[in-house]
Amino acid sequence: MPAPRKYPDELRERAVREVRSTGRPVAHVARELGIHKEALRSWVRQAEADAGERDDRLTSAERDELKELRKENAELRRANEILKAASVFFAPRRSTVPGRGRAGGAPSGGVIDHLRDKGLGVDPVCRVLDLSPSTYFACKTRPKSARRLRDEELIPLVTAVWEDSGRTYDARRVTRALARAGHRVARCTVERLMRQVGIEGFIRGQRRRTTIHEPAAPRPPDLVNRRFAAERPNQLWLADLTYIRTWSGWVYVAFVLDAYSRRIVGRQVANHMRTDLPLDALEMALWRQKIKKDADLIHHSDRGQYVSIRYTERLAEVGASASVGSVADSYDNAMAEALNGTFKAELIDHQGPWRDFDEVERAVFQWVAWYNGERLHSALGYVPPDEYEQAYWTRQEQVPQTA
């Protein structure tokens, strides 16, 4: 007959007392009482330790204390694991990965689901995070509200627009992009959903100075005087250049921007800052916009390479009026500076670091195509520059027919 798994306390005390008081062998007493001899031997040794007769075993009190300490230690380790796993939802840092946002973005149900899937248990998680298990289970069983159903429908749309923008659109542009796609959503709703899934638009950084002032150098007058307004395409162009740090050295990019449509009409990438860099960007703009002589065009820039002899002569060949702002004053070329800031924030800083010139050149080509053809511009009523400029030419074609 197999020995029972647990012996009564009275039987244990009687067996130990019999062995210790009579000195009979453990095996004989165990056989008489129907106890496994090794179990009885262990009881006897423990009784001797409790009586202070041996030092190779812990007393019962010490064993109970050790058991409680181990239990408490296990609970602390589990609590630490829960807090560590939950920190991904409550960290105050900005994140570009959906589902990894700020503290206010993750509802408690999502936190508990995430930790439960990691095998941590609902009750321990709620106890550590001071949440209510009953509320969690009630939320799981009750029908979804209309707002929750609407959120589940909109979250994939919001995330898709944000991803398509290269993870650069903020709530304002996401809202406009959804409206263009036929989804009427309030901006506050988009802001809330973006916080909930942990995504946000990219924030611009600062720009370094790339022009060194030469007081003795002659320069054209400032024909713009900080009024960056145009009534038609190819009336006012703004030019500037910026820099990119790569693992293999510096890379420089020159842009020519049309003030009417905010369209990048010319660009060039090089590993130097010689006059050829902005001049090549200008040549692209002249070719793409089919600029001919006497086009009544104003070309505005800062100093530097833009006041070189070769550059000013090329402007004179097409009858463009050169306009130059002051050095170290970003307001004199604010629109071009804003383009550089957008370029650095949405591409260079966002997707860097960069390996070499070739990688930057490919990325600039793709970004300019997206900027002109797809990016929603707030100053244009949230339409892309290409579409805005094409709308102008379409209206011009309809005027003679109407007349």
LUMVOGU-45777 format. One record per residue (C-alpha): x negated, y negated, z negated. Coordinates in steps of 0.05 Angstrom, whole numbers, plus 32768, in hexadecimal, padded with zeros to 4 digits. Example, Ala and Ser with C-alpha at 12.3 -4.5 7.8 and 13.67 -1.06 7.14 Angstrom:
2
7F0A805A7F647EEF80157F71
END
This chain:
403
8000800080007FE17FBE80157FD47F897FDF80047F4E7FDD7FEC7F0D7FF97FF97EE67FB97FF77F027F7280217EE57F3A7FFC7EB77F0A800F7EE37ECF7FF17F207EEF7FB17EFA7EFE7FAA7EE37EB77FB87F297E9B7F857F4A7EC97F4E7F177EB97F5C7F1C7E6E7F587F687E727F147F677E947EF67F317E687F127F4B7E267F057F957E2F7EC87F947E5C7EE77FC97E897ECF7FCD7ED17EF37FA07F017F027FDA7F307F2680027EFA7F527FC87EE37F627FB57F2B7F777FFD7F3B7FA480017EFD7FC77FBE7F0C7FCB7FC87F587F9D7F8E7F677F677F8B7F9B7F257F917F767F037F587F9C7F3D7F2A7F8B7F377F3C7F417EEC7F337F427EF57EED7F5F7F277EDC7F287EF77EF37EF37EBE7ECB7F0F7EEA7E8D7F127EFF7E977EC97EB67E9C7EB57EA77E5C7EDB7EE27E387EB97EC77E4F7E767E827E337E867E627E787E887E467E717ECE7E2B7E397EFA7E307E577F3F7E7A7E467F487EA57E087F417ED87E067F0A7F227E077F1C7F287DBD7F0C7EEC7DAE7F397F097DD97F707F4C7DB57F6C7F297D727F6E7EFF7D877FAA7F3E7D9F7FCE7F607D5C7FC27F227D367FDA7F1E7D6080197F687D5480267F5F7D09801C7F227D0980497F487D2D807F7F807CFA807B7F4F7CC0807F7F2D7CDF80BC7F717CE880DD7F847CA080CC7F437C8780E97F4F7CB081287F957C93812E7F7D7C4C81257F457C5781577F747C75818B7FA77C3D817F7F737C0681857F797C0B81D17FBE7BED81CA7FAF7BB981947F6B7BA081AA7F6E7B5381B47F417B5481F27F587B4982397F5C7B8782657F637B9582AF7F7C7BDC82A77FC87BE682A47FDF7BFE82607FA37BE1823C7FB97B9B82287FBE7B6D81ED7FDC7B7C81A980207B5F81BA80277B8781FA80317BCF81E180737BE281C0806D7C128184808F7C4A81AB80597C4981DF80237C4A81AA80427C868187804B7CAB81C980037CA081DB7FEA7CB98197801A7CF3819580007D0B81D87FBB7D0C81B87FD57D3D81847FD77D0E8149801F7D18813680587CE68130805E7CE480E380137CD880D680117CA3810C804D7C7E80F080317C8380AA7FED7C6580BE800A7C2F80EB80437C1F80BB80797C3180ED80BB7C5380E380C17C9B80FD810D7C9780FB810C7C59812780DE7C7B815881097CBA815E81487C90816281297C68819C81197CAA81BF81607CC481BA818B7C8781C6819C7C73820E816E7C42823181867BFA823081927BD3827081547BA9826281297BE7825A81437C05829A81357BC482BE80EF7BC282A180E17C0982B880F67BF382FE80CD7BB382FF808C7BCB82DF80757BF3831C80867BB8834980607B86831D80247BB5831880237BC2836380227B7783737FEB7B6C83407FC27BA6835D7FCC7B8E83A57FB17B4A83917F707B6A837B7F877B6483327F837B1883367FCC7AFF83387FE87AE182F980327AE382E580417AA5831080277AC4835080437B09834180887AE9833880827AC5837C80697B04839E80A47B2C838380D47AF6839B80B67AFA83E180C17B4583E0810A7B3B83CD81067B47838281217B0D835A81007B10831680F77AD982E280B17AC382D580B87ACF828A80CC7B178299808E7B2182C380637B03828C80817B32825980797B70828580317B5D829580227B57824B80457B99823E801B7BC082707FDC7B98825F7FCC7B7482A07FBF7B2B82AF7FA57AFD82E57F5B7AEE82E97F427AAE82C87F127A8082EB7ECC7A7582D07E9D7A3B82D97E767A2683167E2C7A1583197E1079D9833C7DF479E883827DE679A2839C7DA9797783887DB3792D83907D82790583BA7D9178BA83AE7D6A78A183EA7D8C78CF841C7DC078AD84497E0678C984477E4978BE846A7E80789984457EB678BB841B7EF378B984497F1E78E4841C7F1678C183D97F3378FD83B47F7378FE83DD7F73794683F67FB2794084207FBF795084697FFD794E84957FE6798284C67FB179B884CF7F6B79A284E57F75795D84C97F497964848B7F15799B847F7EF079A5843E7EAD79C8843B7E8479E384027E567A1D83F07E4C7A4883B37E1D7A7F839B7E207AC883857DED7AED835B7DDD7B3483737DAD7B69835D7D807B5A83987D837B0D83947DB07AD1839F7DE57ACF83D67E067A8E83ED7E4B7A85840D7E647A4884347EAE7A3A843F7ED57A09846A7F1C79FE84517F5679DD84757F7879AC84457FBD79B484647FC579FF84627F8F7A10842E7F767A4184627F2D7A5584647F1C7A4584AC7ED17A5184A87EA37A7B847D7E5C7A93847D7E317ABD844F7DE57AB8844A7DAA7AC4841C7D927A7C84237DAD7A35841C7D917A17845C7DBB79EE848B7DCA7A2C84B57DF87A46847E7E2D7A0E847E7E227A0284C87E357A4A84D97E747A4284AF7E847A0284D47E7A7A2485187EAB7A5B85047EDF7A2784EF7ED77A0185317EDE7A4185597F197A5E85327F407A1C85327F2E7A0D857B7F1679C785687F04799C85A47EE7795885A87F0F791E858C7F39794C85607F437915852B7F25794184F57F06792B84B37ED1795984967EC7794E844B7E8F796C84227E5B795C83ED7E13794B84007DDD797F84057DDA79A584477E197983845F7DF57941846C7DBC796184947DAF794784DB7DC4798884FD7E05798B84D77E1A794384E17E087947852B7E35798485347E6E795E85147E61792385427E647951857F7EAC796485717EBF791D855B7ECA793085127EC278FB84DD7E91790E84A77EA678FE845F7E7A790A84237E8A790583D97E5A78F683A07E2C792983817E3B794B833F7E83793583427EB17970834E7EEE794283567ED2792583977ED8796A83B77F0A798983887F3079B383BA7EF179D583D37ED979DE838B7F1C79FE837B7F137A2F83B47ECE7A41839A7EEB7A4C83557F217A7983707EEF7AA083997EC07AAA835E7EF87ABD832F7F217AEC835B7EE77B0E83807EA17B0283677EAB7B02831C7EE57B33831F7EC47B6A83497E7A7B5F83397E437B6D832D7E2A7B6F83757DF27B9883917DDA7B7183CE7DE97B4284077E0E7B7684317E3F7B8783FA7E4F7B3E83EE7E587B3084387E8A7B6984407EB07B5384037EB37B0A841A7ECE7B1F845E7F067B48843D7F177B1484097F1D7ADB843C7F4B7B0684677F777B14842A7F747ACC84127F8B7AB084557FBE7AE684667FDB7AFF84247FC97AD683E780037AAA83CF7FED7A6283C680117A388393800579F683B880277A1383F680667A2983D380497A6E83C7803E7A84840F7FFC7A9A842E7FD37A6584537FD97A89849680247A8A849080277A42847B7FFD7A2A84B680237A5684E780647A3784CF804979F284E180387A078528807C7A29852F809E79E8851C807479C2854E808879F1858680D279E8857580D0799B857580CE799385C2810579C685CB813279A2859A8125796085BB
END
